[in-house]
Amino acid sequence: MQPCFAFHMTTTIGKADGVRMFFVVVATVTFFTTVIEAAPADRHPRVRQVNRRADRQQNRIAAGVKSGQLTSREAANLETKEAALKSEEHTFRLENGGSLTKSEQVQLNKQENNLSGQIYNQKHDAQTATTTPKSEVGARMENQQDRIAAGIGSGQLTAGEAARLEARETELRHEIASDRNADGGTLTDAERKEVNQELNGLSTRIYKQKHDDQAQPH
């Protein structure tokens, strides 16, 4: 934002007091503009605190995906909830000039507490994802999970992007399990080809979403 010079054009310069007042006003506007630019709303202490908590949650989810403690379905569910929280925070900040009120900070922290408990429970339940697959398809899917985990941890993937990618991963796993159950525990050549094509599509989506303009706020 720049000070408006139209004020100068309409100011009566013939009066010494008026001229002095003009310079005082411009200096004041310039000063406040500088202060605003030097301290954007996302540096507000309450915003920073909420974003730090969200970062820690994302790191925990990323670690769970990487270690296999979280399945793709569990990760998709957690990331969907994290995305909803980020959307709620965004709405609050739009209503408050980019900042958060104390009550909004408290509300968001309570919801993050609830999500934190869910992350812990789902990382320590009986559901796990294998990290040592024996098949080519399984190895590819494990590689995709590692890439998603890296994107979550680095912030290259937003919670919403990660949720959608993990949901697609879950669909593929269900499809593969159904095909194997129908074929005595294995995939036919045609099924394997189809799955690999779908994994190619998911791989491209992961790459594009990790390199687009969207990033998880820090």
C-alpha positions as CSV (number, residue, x, y, z in Angstrom):
1,M,0.0,0.0,0.0
2,Q,1.3,3.5,-1.0
3,P,0.3,6.9,0.4
4,C,-2.1,8.7,-1.9
5,F,-0.7,11.9,-3.5
6,A,-4.1,13.3,-4.5
7,F,-4.2,14.9,-1.0
8,H,-1.2,17.0,-2.0
9,M,-2.9,18.2,-5.2
10,T,-6.0,19.4,-3.3
11,T,-4.1,20.9,-0.3
12,T,-3.8,24.7,-0.2
13,I,0.0,25.2,-0.3
14,G,-0.2,28.9,0.2
15,K,-0.7,28.5,3.9
16,A,2.3,27.7,5.9
17,D,0.3,25.8,8.5
18,G,-1.4,23.8,5.8
19,V,1.9,22.9,4.2
20,R,3.3,21.8,7.6
21,M,0.1,19.8,8.2
22,F,0.5,18.1,4.8
23,F,4.0,16.9,5.6
24,V,2.9,15.6,9.0
25,V,0.0,13.6,7.5
26,V,2.2,12.1,4.8
27,A,4.9,11.2,7.3
28,T,2.3,9.6,9.5
29,V,0.7,7.6,6.7
30,T,4.1,6.5,5.5
31,F,5.0,5.4,9.0
32,F,1.9,3.3,9.6
33,T,2.2,1.8,6.1
34,T,5.8,0.7,6.9
35,V,4.7,-0.7,10.3
36,I,1.9,-2.7,8.6
37,E,4.2,-4.1,5.9
38,A,6.8,-5.0,8.5
39,A,4.4,-6.9,10.7
40,P,1.9,-8.8,8.5
41,A,-1.1,-10.5,10.1
42,D,0.4,-14.0,9.7
43,R,3.1,-13.0,12.2
44,H,0.6,-12.3,14.9
45,P,1.5,-14.3,18.0
46,R,-1.9,-16.1,18.1
47,V,-1.7,-17.0,14.4
48,R,1.9,-18.2,14.8
49,Q,1.0,-20.4,17.8
50,V,-1.9,-22.0,16.0
51,N,0.2,-22.6,12.8
52,R,3.0,-24.2,14.9
53,R,0.5,-26.7,16.4
54,A,-0.8,-27.5,12.9
55,D,2.8,-28.0,11.7
56,R,3.5,-30.4,14.5
57,Q,0.3,-32.4,13.7
58,Q,1.4,-32.6,10.1
59,N,4.8,-33.8,11.1
60,R,3.3,-36.5,13.2
61,I,1.0,-37.6,10.4
62,A,3.9,-37.7,8.0
63,A,6.0,-39.8,10.4
64,G,3.0,-42.2,10.8
65,V,2.6,-42.6,7.0
66,K,6.4,-43.1,6.6
67,S,6.6,-45.7,9.3
68,G,3.4,-47.6,8.3
69,Q,1.7,-46.8,11.6
70,L,-1.0,-45.0,9.7
71,T,-2.7,-46.6,6.8
72,S,-3.7,-44.5,3.8
73,R,-7.3,-44.6,5.0
74,E,-6.3,-43.3,8.4
75,A,-4.1,-40.6,7.0
76,A,-6.8,-39.5,4.6
77,N,-9.3,-39.2,7.5
78,L,-6.8,-37.2,9.7
79,E,-5.8,-34.9,6.8
80,T,-9.4,-34.2,6.0
81,K,-9.9,-33.0,9.6
82,E,-6.8,-31.0,9.5
83,A,-7.9,-29.4,6.3
84,A,-11.3,-28.5,7.9
85,L,-9.4,-26.8,10.8
86,K,-7.3,-24.8,8.3
87,S,-10.4,-23.7,6.5
88,E,-12.0,-22.6,9.8
89,E,-8.9,-20.7,10.7
90,H,-8.9,-19.0,7.3
91,T,-12.5,-17.9,7.8
92,F,-11.7,-16.5,11.2
93,R,-8.8,-14.5,9.8
94,L,-10.8,-13.1,7.0
95,E,-13.2,-11.7,9.5
96,N,-10.4,-10.2,11.7
97,G,-8.1,-8.5,9.2
98,G,-5.8,-11.6,9.0
99,S,-5.5,-12.1,12.7
100,L,-7.3,-14.3,15.3
101,T,-9.1,-13.3,18.4
102,K,-8.3,-14.9,21.8
103,S,-11.5,-16.9,21.8
104,E,-10.9,-18.2,18.2
105,Q,-7.4,-19.3,19.2
106,V,-8.8,-21.2,22.2
107,Q,-11.4,-22.8,20.0
108,L,-8.9,-23.9,17.4
109,N,-6.5,-25.3,20.0
110,K,-9.3,-27.4,21.6
111,Q,-10.0,-28.9,18.2
112,E,-6.3,-29.5,17.6
113,N,-6.2,-31.2,21.0
114,N,-8.9,-33.6,19.8
115,L,-7.1,-34.2,16.6
116,S,-3.9,-34.8,18.4
117,G,-5.6,-37.6,20.4
118,Q,-6.9,-39.2,17.2
119,I,-3.5,-39.1,15.6
120,Y,-2.0,-40.9,18.7
121,N,-4.8,-43.5,18.8
122,Q,-4.6,-44.3,15.1
123,K,-0.8,-44.5,15.1
124,H,-1.0,-47.0,18.0
125,D,-4.0,-49.1,16.9
126,A,-3.9,-52.6,15.2
127,Q,-4.1,-51.1,11.7
128,T,-0.8,-50.7,10.0
129,A,0.6,-50.5,6.4
130,T,3.4,-52.8,5.3
131,T,6.7,-51.1,4.7
132,T,8.4,-54.2,3.3
133,P,6.1,-55.2,0.3
134,K,6.9,-58.3,-1.6
135,S,5.4,-57.4,-4.9
136,E,6.2,-54.8,-7.5
137,V,2.9,-53.2,-7.1
138,G,3.3,-53.2,-3.3
139,A,6.7,-51.6,-3.7
140,R,5.3,-48.9,-5.9
141,M,2.5,-48.1,-3.5
142,E,5.0,-47.9,-0.6
143,N,7.1,-45.5,-2.7
144,Q,4.0,-43.3,-3.3
145,Q,3.4,-43.3,0.5
146,D,6.9,-42.2,1.2
147,R,6.6,-39.3,-1.3
148,I,3.3,-38.2,0.2
149,A,4.8,-38.4,3.7
150,A,7.7,-36.2,2.5
151,G,5.3,-33.7,1.0
152,I,3.3,-33.5,4.2
153,G,6.4,-33.1,6.3
154,S,7.9,-30.4,4.1
155,G,4.7,-28.5,3.7
156,Q,4.7,-29.0,-0.1
157,L,1.3,-30.7,0.3
158,T,-1.5,-29.0,2.0
159,A,-3.7,-31.1,4.3
160,G,-6.4,-31.0,1.7
161,E,-4.1,-32.2,-1.1
162,A,-2.7,-35.0,1.2
163,A,-6.2,-36.1,2.1
164,R,-7.2,-36.4,-1.6
165,L,-4.1,-38.3,-2.5
166,E,-4.5,-40.7,0.4
167,A,-8.1,-41.2,-0.4
168,R,-7.0,-42.2,-4.0
169,E,-4.4,-44.5,-2.5
170,T,-7.0,-46.1,-0.4
171,E,-9.2,-46.7,-3.4
172,L,-6.4,-48.4,-5.3
173,R,-5.6,-50.6,-2.3
174,H,-9.2,-51.7,-2.1
175,E,-9.3,-52.4,-5.9
176,I,-6.1,-54.5,-5.7
177,A,-7.4,-56.5,-2.7
178,S,-10.6,-57.2,-4.5
179,D,-8.8,-58.4,-7.6
180,R,-6.5,-60.6,-5.6
181,N,-9.4,-62.1,-3.7
182,A,-11.1,-62.9,-7.0
183,D,-7.9,-64.5,-8.4
184,G,-6.6,-66.7,-5.6
185,G,-4.4,-64.1,-4.0
186,T,-2.6,-62.8,-7.2
187,L,-3.1,-60.3,-9.9
188,T,-3.6,-61.3,-13.5
189,D,-1.2,-59.7,-16.1
190,A,-4.1,-57.5,-17.3
191,E,-5.0,-56.4,-13.7
192,R,-1.3,-55.7,-13.0
193,K,-1.1,-53.5,-16.1
194,E,-4.2,-51.6,-15.2
195,V,-3.0,-51.0,-11.6
196,N,0.4,-49.8,-12.8
197,Q,-1.4,-47.3,-15.1
198,E,-3.4,-46.0,-12.2
199,L,-0.3,-45.8,-10.1
200,N,1.3,-43.8,-12.9
201,G,-1.6,-41.4,-12.7
202,L,-1.3,-41.1,-9.0
203,S,2.4,-40.5,-9.2
204,T,1.8,-37.6,-11.6
205,R,-0.7,-36.1,-9.2
206,I,1.7,-36.3,-6.3
207,Y,4.4,-34.6,-8.3
208,K,2.1,-31.8,-9.6
209,Q,0.6,-31.1,-6.2
210,K,4.0,-31.1,-4.5
211,H,5.1,-28.5,-7.0
212,D,2.1,-26.3,-7.4
213,D,1.4,-22.9,-5.8
214,Q,-0.3,-24.4,-2.8
215,A,1.7,-25.0,0.4
216,Q,0.7,-25.7,4.0
217,P,1.0,-22.4,6.0
218,H,3.8,-22.3,8.5
